[in-house]
Amino acid sequence: MPYVNVKVVGKLSKEQKQNISSDISNSLLKHAGKPKDHTYIVFDEVSGENWAKGDQLFG
């Protein structure tokens, strides 16, 4: 049972999440033989003020 956590700065639209989850689940099916109905994908949308690279916040 694959579990994939996608973390992004900012927001994604429902359509973007659908497309990304489709690509991820198709890739796991193709390359690892993992059925789509056993693949879990979670999206964490983090505001830029809560995410930094080095000492620079993204927001």
PDB file with one MODEL, atoms N, CA, C and O in Angstrom:
MODEL        1
ATOM      1  N   MET A   1       0.838  -1.173   0.000  1.00  0.00           N
ATOM      2  CA  MET A   1       0.000   0.000   0.000  1.00  0.00           C
ATOM      3  C   MET A   1       0.888   1.243   0.000  1.00  0.00           C
ATOM      4  O   MET A   1       1.385   1.627   1.058  1.00  0.00           O
ATOM      5  N   PRO A   2       1.102   1.880  -1.144  1.00  0.00           N
ATOM      6  CA  PRO A   2       1.907   3.100  -1.191  1.00  0.00           C
ATOM      7  C   PRO A   2       1.186   4.276  -0.540  1.00  0.00           C
ATOM      8  O   PRO A   2      -0.030   4.427  -0.657  1.00  0.00           O
ATOM      9  N   TYR A   3       1.956   5.089   0.137  1.00  0.00           N
ATOM     10  CA  TYR A   3       1.480   6.339   0.707  1.00  0.00           C
ATOM     11  C   TYR A   3       2.408   7.427   0.190  1.00  0.00           C
ATOM     12  O   TYR A   3       3.615   7.378   0.425  1.00  0.00           O
ATOM     13  N   VAL A   4       1.853   8.407  -0.512  1.00  0.00           N
ATOM     14  CA  VAL A   4       2.643   9.491  -1.095  1.00  0.00           C
ATOM     15  C   VAL A   4       2.165  10.797  -0.482  1.00  0.00           C
ATOM     16  O   VAL A   4       0.969  11.088  -0.470  1.00  0.00           O
ATOM     17  N   ASN A   5       3.110  11.582   0.026  1.00  0.00           N
ATOM     18  CA  ASN A   5       2.788  12.873   0.615  1.00  0.00           C
ATOM     19  C   ASN A   5       3.381  13.957  -0.282  1.00  0.00           C
ATOM     20  O   ASN A   5       4.598  14.022  -0.456  1.00  0.00           O
ATOM     21  N   VAL A   6       2.530  14.802  -0.846  1.00  0.00           N
ATOM     22  CA  VAL A   6       2.956  15.888  -1.731  1.00  0.00           C
ATOM     23  C   VAL A   6       2.839  17.190  -0.949  1.00  0.00           C
ATOM     24  O   VAL A   6       1.743  17.596  -0.563  1.00  0.00           O
ATOM     25  N   LYS A   7       3.972  17.836  -0.721  1.00  0.00           N
ATOM     26  CA  LYS A   7       3.976  19.118  -0.008  1.00  0.00           C
ATOM     27  C   LYS A   7       4.299  20.218  -1.005  1.00  0.00           C
ATOM     28  O   LYS A   7       5.258  20.123  -1.771  1.00  0.00           O
ATOM     29  N   VAL A   8       3.480  21.263  -0.982  1.00  0.00           N
ATOM     30  CA  VAL A   8       3.686  22.389  -1.887  1.00  0.00           C
ATOM     31  C   VAL A   8       3.522  23.701  -1.127  1.00  0.00           C
ATOM     32  O   VAL A   8       2.772  23.783  -0.154  1.00  0.00           O
ATOM     33  N   VAL A   9       4.238  24.723  -1.590  1.00  0.00           N
ATOM     34  CA  VAL A   9       4.027  26.064  -1.071  1.00  0.00           C
ATOM     35  C   VAL A   9       2.844  26.651  -1.828  1.00  0.00           C
ATOM     36  O   VAL A   9       2.854  26.698  -3.058  1.00  0.00           O
ATOM     37  N   GLY A  10       1.834  27.094  -1.108  1.00  0.00           N
ATOM     38  CA  GLY A  10       0.671  27.696  -1.743  1.00  0.00           C
ATOM     39  C   GLY A  10      -0.426  26.678  -2.000  1.00  0.00           C
ATOM     40  O   GLY A  10      -0.427  25.582  -1.441  1.00  0.00           O
ATOM     41  N   LYS A  11      -1.349  27.063  -2.851  1.00  0.00           N
ATOM     42  CA  LYS A  11      -2.544  26.263  -3.122  1.00  0.00           C
ATOM     43  C   LYS A  11      -2.499  25.639  -4.511  1.00  0.00           C
ATOM     44  O   LYS A  11      -1.921  26.193  -5.446  1.00  0.00           O
ATOM     45  N   LEU A  12      -3.117  24.483  -4.616  1.00  0.00           N
ATOM     46  CA  LEU A  12      -3.353  23.832  -5.902  1.00  0.00           C
ATOM     47  C   LEU A  12      -4.859  23.774  -6.126  1.00  0.00           C
ATOM     48  O   LEU A  12      -5.632  23.674  -5.173  1.00  0.00           O
ATOM     49  N   SER A  13      -5.266  23.837  -7.380  1.00  0.00           N
ATOM     50  CA  SER A  13      -6.689  23.699  -7.682  1.00  0.00           C
ATOM     51  C   SER A  13      -7.082  22.223  -7.580  1.00  0.00           C
ATOM     52  O   SER A  13      -6.222  21.342  -7.581  1.00  0.00           O
ATOM     53  N   LYS A  14      -8.360  21.970  -7.492  1.00  0.00           N
ATOM     54  CA  LYS A  14      -8.849  20.592  -7.463  1.00  0.00           C
ATOM     55  C   LYS A  14      -8.416  19.847  -8.719  1.00  0.00           C
ATOM     56  O   LYS A  14      -8.049  18.674  -8.652  1.00  0.00           O
ATOM     57  N   GLU A  15      -8.457  20.527  -9.868  1.00  0.00           N
ATOM     58  CA  GLU A  15      -8.047  19.911 -11.130  1.00  0.00           C
ATOM     59  C   GLU A  15      -6.553  19.560 -11.108  1.00  0.00           C
ATOM     60  O   GLU A  15      -6.161  18.490 -11.574  1.00  0.00           O
ATOM     61  N   GLN A  16      -5.733  20.444 -10.576  1.00  0.00           N
ATOM     62  CA  GLN A  16      -4.294  20.157 -10.482  1.00  0.00           C
ATOM     63  C   GLN A  16      -4.048  18.938  -9.595  1.00  0.00           C
ATOM     64  O   GLN A  16      -3.241  18.073  -9.940  1.00  0.00           O
ATOM     65  N   LYS A  17      -4.733  18.864  -8.462  1.00  0.00           N
ATOM     66  CA  LYS A  17      -4.581  17.724  -7.555  1.00  0.00           C
ATOM     67  C   LYS A  17      -5.032  16.434  -8.227  1.00  0.00           C
ATOM     68  O   LYS A  17      -4.398  15.392  -8.064  1.00  0.00           O
ATOM     69  N   GLN A  18      -6.113  16.502  -8.974  1.00  0.00           N
ATOM     70  CA  GLN A  18      -6.607  15.321  -9.683  1.00  0.00           C
ATOM     71  C   GLN A  18      -5.586  14.840 -10.705  1.00  0.00           C
ATOM     72  O   GLN A  18      -5.319  13.643 -10.803  1.00  0.00           O
ATOM     73  N   ASN A  19      -5.015  15.769 -11.464  1.00  0.00           N
ATOM     74  CA  ASN A  19      -4.020  15.408 -12.480  1.00  0.00           C
ATOM     75  C   ASN A  19      -2.753  14.844 -11.847  1.00  0.00           C
ATOM     76  O   ASN A  19      -2.198  13.857 -12.332  1.00  0.00           O
ATOM     77  N   ILE A  20      -2.300  15.463 -10.775  1.00  0.00           N
ATOM     78  CA  ILE A  20      -1.095  14.982 -10.094  1.00  0.00           C
ATOM     79  C   ILE A  20      -1.334  13.602  -9.502  1.00  0.00           C
ATOM     80  O   ILE A  20      -0.491  12.716  -9.644  1.00  0.00           O
ATOM     81  N   SER A  21      -2.470  13.405  -8.840  1.00  0.00           N
ATOM     82  CA  SER A  21      -2.752  12.095  -8.244  1.00  0.00           C
ATOM     83  C   SER A  21      -2.895  11.018  -9.313  1.00  0.00           C
ATOM     84  O   SER A  21      -2.505   9.872  -9.090  1.00  0.00           O
ATOM     85  N   SER A  22      -3.445  11.369 -10.463  1.00  0.00           N
ATOM     86  CA  SER A  22      -3.547  10.429 -11.571  1.00  0.00           C
ATOM     87  C   SER A  22      -2.162  10.032 -12.074  1.00  0.00           C
ATOM     88  O   SER A  22      -1.890   8.853 -12.296  1.00  0.00           O
ATOM     89  N   ASP A  23      -1.285  11.028 -12.254  1.00  0.00           N
ATOM     90  CA  ASP A  23       0.082  10.746 -12.718  1.00  0.00           C
ATOM     91  C   ASP A  23       0.836   9.865 -11.716  1.00  0.00           C
ATOM     92  O   ASP A  23       1.507   8.911 -12.111  1.00  0.00           O
ATOM     93  N   ILE A  24       0.729  10.180 -10.437  1.00  0.00           N
ATOM     94  CA  ILE A  24       1.433   9.406  -9.411  1.00  0.00           C
ATOM     95  C   ILE A  24       0.915   7.978  -9.365  1.00  0.00           C
ATOM     96  O   ILE A  24       1.704   7.033  -9.366  1.00  0.00           O
ATOM     97  N   SER A  25      -0.409   7.810  -9.326  1.00  0.00           N
ATOM     98  CA  SER A  25      -0.965   6.454  -9.230  1.00  0.00           C
ATOM     99  C   SER A  25      -0.682   5.637 -10.490  1.00  0.00           C
ATOM    100  O   SER A  25      -0.440   4.433 -10.398  1.00  0.00           O
ATOM    101  N   ASN A  26      -0.709   6.269 -11.662  1.00  0.00           N
ATOM    102  CA  ASN A  26      -0.363   5.565 -12.906  1.00  0.00           C
ATOM    103  C   ASN A  26       1.099   5.136 -12.913  1.00  0.00           C
ATOM    104  O   ASN A  26       1.426   4.043 -13.375  1.00  0.00           O
ATOM    105  N   SER A  27       1.979   5.996 -12.400  1.00  0.00           N
ATOM    106  CA  SER A  27       3.398   5.666 -12.345  1.00  0.00           C
ATOM    107  C   SER A  27       3.666   4.502 -11.393  1.00  0.00           C
ATOM    108  O   SER A  27       4.456   3.612 -11.709  1.00  0.00           O
ATOM    109  N   LEU A  28       3.018   4.504 -10.236  1.00  0.00           N
ATOM    110  CA  LEU A  28       3.198   3.398  -9.290  1.00  0.00           C
ATOM    111  C   LEU A  28       2.640   2.092  -9.846  1.00  0.00           C
ATOM    112  O   LEU A  28       3.195   1.023  -9.591  1.00  0.00           O
ATOM    113  N   LEU A  29       1.558   2.170 -10.596  1.00  0.00           N
ATOM    114  CA  LEU A  29       1.006   0.977 -11.235  1.00  0.00           C
ATOM    115  C   LEU A  29       1.979   0.453 -12.289  1.00  0.00           C
ATOM    116  O   LEU A  29       2.279  -0.741 -12.326  1.00  0.00           O
ATOM    117  N   LYS A  30       2.467   1.344 -13.140  1.00  0.00           N
ATOM    118  CA  LYS A  30       3.347   0.958 -14.245  1.00  0.00           C
ATOM    119  C   LYS A  30       4.699   0.435 -13.760  1.00  0.00           C
ATOM    120  O   LYS A  30       5.169  -0.598 -14.237  1.00  0.00           O
ATOM    121  N   HIS A  31       5.317   1.127 -12.833  1.00  0.00           N
ATOM    122  CA  HIS A  31       6.695   0.820 -12.457  1.00  0.00           C
ATOM    123  C   HIS A  31       6.823  -0.112 -11.255  1.00  0.00           C
ATOM    124  O   HIS A  31       7.844  -0.782 -11.097  1.00  0.00           O
ATOM    125  N   ALA A  32       5.788  -0.160 -10.402  1.00  0.00           N
ATOM    126  CA  ALA A  32       5.894  -0.975  -9.187  1.00  0.00           C
ATOM    127  C   ALA A  32       4.782  -2.007  -9.066  1.00  0.00           C
ATOM    128  O   ALA A  32       4.766  -2.806  -8.130  1.00  0.00           O
ATOM    129  N   GLY A  33       3.841  -1.985 -10.025  1.00  0.00           N
ATOM    130  CA  GLY A  33       2.747  -2.950  -9.985  1.00  0.00           C
ATOM    131  C   GLY A  33       1.780  -2.728  -8.839  1.00  0.00           C
ATOM    132  O   GLY A  33       1.082  -3.654  -8.427  1.00  0.00           O
ATOM    133  N   LYS A  34       1.732  -1.498  -8.314  1.00  0.00           N
ATOM    134  CA  LYS A  34       0.842  -1.191  -7.189  1.00  0.00           C
ATOM    135  C   LYS A  34      -0.518  -0.737  -7.710  1.00  0.00           C
ATOM    136  O   LYS A  34      -0.596   0.231  -8.467  1.00  0.00           O
ATOM    137  N   PRO A  35      -1.594  -1.426  -7.315  1.00  0.00           N
ATOM    138  CA  PRO A  35      -2.927  -1.061  -7.792  1.00  0.00           C
ATOM    139  C   PRO A  35      -3.328   0.340  -7.342  1.00  0.00           C
ATOM    140  O   PRO A  35      -3.010   0.768  -6.232  1.00  0.00           O
ATOM    141  N   LYS A  36      -4.027   1.039  -8.218  1.00  0.00           N
ATOM    142  CA  LYS A  36      -4.476   2.394  -7.908  1.00  0.00           C
ATOM    143  C   LYS A  36      -5.362   2.435  -6.670  1.00  0.00           C
ATOM    144  O   LYS A  36      -5.291   3.385  -5.891  1.00  0.00           O
ATOM    145  N   ASP A  37      -6.197   1.414  -6.481  1.00  0.00           N
ATOM    146  CA  ASP A  37      -7.123   1.431  -5.344  1.00  0.00           C
ATOM    147  C   ASP A  37      -6.438   1.121  -4.011  1.00  0.00           C
ATOM    148  O   ASP A  37      -7.090   1.085  -2.968  1.00  0.00           O
ATOM    149  N   HIS A  38      -5.125   0.899  -4.050  1.00  0.00           N
ATOM    150  CA  HIS A  38      -4.353   0.711  -2.826  1.00  0.00           C
ATOM    151  C   HIS A  38      -3.323   1.827  -2.617  1.00  0.00           C
ATOM    152  O   HIS A  38      -2.492   1.746  -1.713  1.00  0.00           O
ATOM    153  N   THR A  39      -3.381   2.860  -3.449  1.00  0.00           N
ATOM    154  CA  THR A  39      -2.434   3.964  -3.387  1.00  0.00           C
ATOM    155  C   THR A  39      -3.102   5.174  -2.731  1.00  0.00           C
ATOM    156  O   THR A  39      -4.169   5.618  -3.155  1.00  0.00           O
ATOM    157  N   TYR A  40      -2.456   5.692  -1.697  1.00  0.00           N
ATOM    158  CA  TYR A  40      -2.963   6.852  -0.976  1.00  0.00           C
ATOM    159  C   TYR A  40      -2.061   8.040  -1.244  1.00  0.00           C
ATOM    160  O   TYR A  40      -0.838   7.928  -1.156  1.00  0.00           O
ATOM    161  N   ILE A  41      -2.661   9.183  -1.573  1.00  0.00           N
ATOM    162  CA  ILE A  41      -1.922  10.403  -1.875  1.00  0.00           C
ATOM    163  C   ILE A  41      -2.516  11.530  -1.031  1.00  0.00           C
ATOM    164  O   ILE A  41      -3.724  11.766  -1.044  1.00  0.00           O
ATOM    165  N   VAL A  42      -1.645  12.216  -0.299  1.00  0.00           N
ATOM    166  CA  VAL A  42      -2.076  13.317   0.551  1.00  0.00           C
ATOM    167  C   VAL A  42      -1.385  14.593   0.082  1.00  0.00           C
ATOM    168  O   VAL A  42      -0.180  14.598  -0.169  1.00  0.00           O
ATOM    169  N   PHE A  43      -2.145  15.658  -0.033  1.00  0.00           N
ATOM    170  CA  PHE A  43      -1.606  16.959  -0.421  1.00  0.00           C
ATOM    171  C   PHE A  43      -1.542  17.858   0.806  1.00  0.00           C
ATOM    172  O   PHE A  43      -2.552  18.081   1.473  1.00  0.00           O
ATOM    173  N   ASP A  44      -0.353  18.374   1.101  1.00  0.00           N
ATOM    174  CA  ASP A  44      -0.167  19.365   2.157  1.00  0.00           C
ATOM    175  C   ASP A  44       0.154  20.690   1.494  1.00  0.00           C
ATOM    176  O   ASP A  44       1.215  20.853   0.890  1.00  0.00           O
ATOM    177  N   GLU A  45      -0.766  21.633   1.609  1.00  0.00           N
ATOM    178  CA  GLU A  45      -0.574  22.961   1.047  1.00  0.00           C
ATOM    179  C   GLU A  45      -0.135  23.886   2.185  1.00  0.00           C
ATOM    180  O   GLU A  45      -0.909  24.175   3.098  1.00  0.00           O
ATOM    181  N   VAL A  46       1.096  24.334   2.117  1.00  0.00           N
ATOM    182  CA  VAL A  46       1.699  25.101   3.199  1.00  0.00           C
ATOM    183  C   VAL A  46       1.853  26.552   2.750  1.00  0.00           C
ATOM    184  O   VAL A  46       2.330  26.823   1.648  1.00  0.00           O
ATOM    185  N   SER A  47       1.447  27.475   3.609  1.00  0.00           N
ATOM    186  CA  SER A  47       1.620  28.883   3.245  1.00  0.00           C
ATOM    187  C   SER A  47       3.107  29.221   3.233  1.00  0.00           C
ATOM    188  O   SER A  47       3.896  28.616   3.959  1.00  0.00           O
ATOM    189  N   GLY A  48       3.475  30.174   2.418  1.00  0.00           N
ATOM    190  CA  GLY A  48       4.869  30.555   2.268  1.00  0.00           C
ATOM    191  C   GLY A  48       5.509  31.057   3.548  1.00  0.00           C
ATOM    192  O   GLY A  48       6.725  30.951   3.713  1.00  0.00           O
ATOM    193  N   GLU A  49       4.711  31.601   4.456  1.00  0.00           N
ATOM    194  CA  GLU A  49       5.269  32.093   5.714  1.00  0.00           C
ATOM    195  C   GLU A  49       5.626  30.949   6.665  1.00  0.00           C
ATOM    196  O   GLU A  49       6.263  31.171   7.695  1.00  0.00           O
ATOM    197  N   ASN A  50       5.219  29.732   6.320  1.00  0.00           N
ATOM    198  CA  ASN A  50       5.520  28.555   7.135  1.00  0.00           C
ATOM    199  C   ASN A  50       6.536  27.631   6.487  1.00  0.00           C
ATOM    200  O   ASN A  50       6.711  26.496   6.929  1.00  0.00           O
ATOM    201  N   TRP A  51       7.212  28.104   5.438  1.00  0.00           N
ATOM    202  CA  TRP A  51       8.170  27.274   4.717  1.00  0.00           C
ATOM    203  C   TRP A  51       9.347  28.156   4.308  1.00  0.00           C
ATOM    204  O   TRP A  51       9.165  29.256   3.787  1.00  0.00           O
ATOM    205  N   ALA A  52      10.532  27.662   4.548  1.00  0.00           N
ATOM    206  CA  ALA A  52      11.728  28.447   4.217  1.00  0.00           C
ATOM    207  C   ALA A  52      12.746  27.573   3.501  1.00  0.00           C
ATOM    208  O   ALA A  52      12.754  26.352   3.661  1.00  0.00           O
ATOM    209  N   LYS A  53      13.578  28.190   2.734  1.00  0.00           N
ATOM    210  CA  LYS A  53      14.769  27.562   2.154  1.00  0.00           C
ATOM    211  C   LYS A  53      15.948  28.295   2.777  1.00  0.00           C
ATOM    212  O   LYS A  53      16.153  29.485   2.536  1.00  0.00           O
ATOM    213  N   GLY A  54      16.713  27.577   3.573  1.00  0.00           N
ATOM    214  CA  GLY A  54      17.768  28.244   4.320  1.00  0.00           C
ATOM    215  C   GLY A  54      17.145  29.241   5.269  1.00  0.00           C
ATOM    216  O   GLY A  54      16.275  28.882   6.063  1.00  0.00           O
ATOM    217  N   ASP A  55      17.581  30.498   5.199  1.00  0.00           N
ATOM    218  CA  ASP A  55      17.026  31.512   6.087  1.00  0.00           C
ATOM    219  C   ASP A  55      16.009  32.416   5.403  1.00  0.00           C
ATOM    220  O   ASP A  55      15.670  33.480   5.921  1.00  0.00           O
ATOM    221  N   GLN A  56      15.520  31.990   4.230  1.00  0.00           N
ATOM    222  CA  GLN A  56      14.570  32.813   3.475  1.00  0.00           C
ATOM    223  C   GLN A  56      13.192  32.161   3.434  1.00  0.00           C
ATOM    224  O   GLN A  56      13.038  31.067   2.891  1.00  0.00           O
ATOM    225  N   LEU A  57      12.201  32.823   4.001  1.00  0.00           N
ATOM    226  CA  LEU A  57      10.826  32.337   3.913  1.00  0.00           C
ATOM    227  C   LEU A  57      10.303  32.527   2.492  1.00  0.00           C
ATOM    228  O   LEU A  57      10.702  33.457   1.791  1.00  0.00           O
ATOM    229  N   PHE A  58       9.413  31.641   2.079  1.00  0.00           N
ATOM    230  CA  PHE A  58       8.820  31.751   0.737  1.00  0.00           C
ATOM    231  C   PHE A  58       7.703  32.796   0.711  1.00  0.00           C
ATOM    232  O   PHE A  58       7.291  33.223  -0.368  1.00  0.00           O
ATOM    233  N   GLY A  59       7.212  33.209   1.864  1.00  0.00           N
ATOM    234  CA  GLY A  59       6.111  34.172   1.874  1.00  0.00           C
ATOM    235  C   GLY A  59       6.299  35.255   2.878  1.00  0.00           C
ATOM    236  O   GLY A  59       5.450  36.138   3.000  1.00  0.00           O
TER     237      GLY A  59
ENDMDL
END
